[in-house]
Amino acid sequence: MPKGKKAIGENMIIPLRCFSCGKPIGHLYEEFKQRVEAGEPAKKVMDEFGLERYCCRTLFLGHVDLVDMAGQFKKF
């Protein structure tokens, strides 16, 4: 892999299961992110994944990758 490039999902910290209902969702995030960045509506992608509950959908819509930002801080 070229220097400075990251693998897809390398900086992803999404829960493996929904906090509220316990449905496994972690394996869906990489494909969700790729499809949304390609221009597909998030609603359509989540419907195709079978994410019907608002608790699961909220995790996908509200997720922000902050690992790069946290990595800038000094380690003790």
Backbone bond lengths (Angstrom), bond angles and torsions (degrees), N, CA, C in turn:
res aa  C-N    CA-C-N  psi(-1)  N-CA   C-N-CA  omega(-1)  CA-C   N-CA-C  phi
1 M - - - 1.450 - - 1.529 108.35 -
2 P 1.342 118.50 135.26 1.460 121.18 -179.41 1.524 111.50 -62.39
3 K 1.346 114.46 149.46 1.460 120.21 -179.45 1.530 109.97 -61.41
4 G 1.306 115.87 136.56 1.457 120.85 179.50 1.518 113.71 89.18
5 K 1.327 117.66 -13.49 1.469 121.35 178.98 1.521 108.80 -90.88
6 K 1.311 115.92 146.14 1.455 120.91 178.37 1.523 108.98 -117.25
7 A 1.296 115.03 145.74 1.459 119.93 174.69 1.520 108.65 -69.23
8 I 1.302 116.41 152.69 1.457 120.76 179.22 1.522 108.62 -61.22
9 G 1.309 116.38 130.19 1.445 121.20 178.97 1.517 114.27 80.95
10 E 1.310 118.57 3.99 1.460 120.83 -177.70 1.522 111.69 -64.58
11 N 1.316 117.32 -34.06 1.455 119.97 -178.95 1.528 112.11 -106.23
12 M 1.300 116.20 24.22 1.452 121.79 -176.65 1.526 111.00 -87.30
13 I 1.291 117.16 129.89 1.460 121.44 170.73 1.517 106.46 -129.67
14 I 1.300 116.65 83.46 1.463 122.54 176.93 1.523 106.17 -112.97
15 P 1.307 118.67 142.38 1.464 119.85 -179.84 1.533 111.73 -60.46
16 L 1.311 116.85 145.67 1.459 120.46 177.12 1.516 111.44 -70.82
17 R 1.310 116.16 -32.76 1.463 121.66 178.72 1.520 109.68 -128.46
18 C 1.318 114.83 152.73 1.460 120.64 176.83 1.524 108.68 -63.32
19 F 1.330 116.96 137.11 1.460 121.17 -179.13 1.526 112.26 -64.94
20 S 1.321 117.15 -33.10 1.461 120.70 -174.30 1.521 113.83 -87.80
21 C 1.340 116.58 -51.27 1.459 119.72 -172.62 1.524 113.63 -104.00
22 G 1.326 118.58 -16.08 1.450 121.43 177.74 1.521 115.67 85.23
23 K 1.327 117.76 6.64 1.461 120.90 -179.90 1.534 109.65 -68.81
24 P 1.343 118.76 135.84 1.469 120.78 176.54 1.528 110.64 -67.42
25 I 1.337 116.23 123.90 1.463 119.81 -177.59 1.522 113.28 -132.59
26 G 1.318 118.30 -13.57 1.459 122.21 -173.85 1.522 113.63 -59.51
27 H 1.325 117.76 -33.84 1.456 121.53 -177.76 1.532 112.92 -73.62
28 L 1.320 117.85 -11.26 1.463 121.58 -176.94 1.528 113.31 -92.94
29 Y 1.329 117.45 -16.85 1.462 120.00 -169.55 1.523 114.14 -65.41
30 E 1.308 118.51 -41.74 1.472 120.22 -177.39 1.526 111.18 -60.86
31 E 1.338 116.14 -46.34 1.468 119.26 179.25 1.525 110.53 -66.61
32 F 1.332 116.90 -39.06 1.467 121.03 177.12 1.529 110.52 -57.37
33 K 1.327 115.83 -48.29 1.459 121.15 -177.85 1.529 111.17 -62.32
34 Q 1.323 117.19 -43.33 1.462 121.53 -179.91 1.522 111.07 -63.02
35 R 1.319 116.12 -45.53 1.465 119.95 -176.76 1.525 112.34 -68.42
36 V 1.329 116.79 -38.11 1.475 120.35 178.95 1.524 109.98 -68.82
37 E 1.338 116.98 -40.31 1.469 120.00 177.54 1.522 111.54 -65.96
38 A 1.342 116.85 -26.24 1.466 121.32 177.87 1.523 112.15 -78.73
39 G 1.343 117.10 -8.68 1.452 119.90 174.43 1.520 115.81 113.33
40 E 1.310 118.96 -1.07 1.466 120.79 178.47 1.530 109.53 -74.82
41 P 1.320 117.48 145.40 1.467 119.51 176.71 1.528 110.85 -67.15
42 A 1.317 116.60 138.81 1.459 121.67 -178.36 1.529 111.22 -60.21
43 K 1.326 116.86 -36.07 1.463 120.59 -179.96 1.517 111.51 -60.77
44 K 1.315 116.29 -44.72 1.462 120.88 -178.98 1.529 110.82 -63.57
45 V 1.319 116.33 -44.29 1.471 120.80 -178.88 1.525 110.13 -63.06
46 M 1.331 117.64 -45.96 1.460 120.17 -179.59 1.520 111.76 -66.04
47 D 1.322 117.95 -36.28 1.466 121.07 176.12 1.527 110.80 -62.64
48 E 1.335 116.97 -41.07 1.462 120.57 179.45 1.526 111.83 -68.29
49 F 1.324 117.60 -30.51 1.461 121.63 177.29 1.530 111.77 -76.32
50 G 1.313 117.41 -13.98 1.458 120.59 -178.13 1.511 113.38 84.97
51 L 1.323 116.79 20.39 1.464 120.71 176.97 1.518 108.15 -85.51
52 E 1.327 115.81 95.85 1.463 120.87 -175.64 1.520 112.44 -99.68
53 R 1.309 117.08 -29.24 1.465 120.73 -176.54 1.525 110.69 -78.38
54 Y 1.303 115.42 142.53 1.471 119.62 -178.75 1.517 111.90 -65.95
55 C 1.345 117.48 -26.95 1.466 119.00 -178.93 1.528 110.63 -67.33
56 C 1.323 117.84 -40.63 1.470 121.47 179.23 1.526 110.60 -70.52
57 R 1.312 116.42 -41.78 1.465 120.95 -178.68 1.530 110.54 -64.35
58 T 1.325 116.53 -35.85 1.459 121.21 179.62 1.520 111.54 -62.90
59 L 1.325 117.10 -38.24 1.460 120.31 179.31 1.524 111.29 -62.54
60 F 1.313 117.37 -38.46 1.460 120.87 180.00 1.526 111.34 -73.60
61 L 1.323 117.08 -42.92 1.462 120.42 -176.76 1.526 112.74 -74.92
62 G 1.321 116.76 -29.11 1.455 120.24 -175.86 1.519 114.13 -96.57
63 H 1.321 117.71 -1.23 1.465 120.14 -176.48 1.524 111.31 -74.69
64 V 1.340 115.76 133.24 1.461 122.34 177.06 1.521 107.45 -128.84
65 D 1.343 117.49 127.54 1.457 121.30 178.39 1.523 109.42 -76.46
66 L 1.331 116.65 109.69 1.452 121.84 -179.12 1.526 112.54 -114.58
67 V 1.321 117.63 8.71 1.453 120.87 -176.59 1.522 111.06 -62.85
68 D 1.320 118.43 -42.26 1.465 120.97 179.25 1.518 111.26 -61.02
69 M 1.313 116.02 -40.62 1.463 120.62 -179.50 1.530 110.40 -67.51
70 A 1.312 117.39 -42.55 1.464 121.06 -179.99 1.515 111.21 -68.76
71 G 1.318 117.94 -28.74 1.443 122.12 -179.66 1.517 114.24 -69.75
72 Q 1.317 117.89 -14.26 1.463 122.38 -179.74 1.528 112.63 -77.22
73 F 1.332 117.20 -17.36 1.449 120.40 -176.77 1.511 111.39 -78.57
74 K 1.300 115.42 152.32 1.463 121.94 -176.99 1.529 110.10 -68.01
75 K 1.327 114.42 136.25 1.454 120.28 177.67 1.519 109.03 -92.63
76 F 1.311 116.68 142.13 1.465 121.49 -179.80 1.495 110.71 -97.08
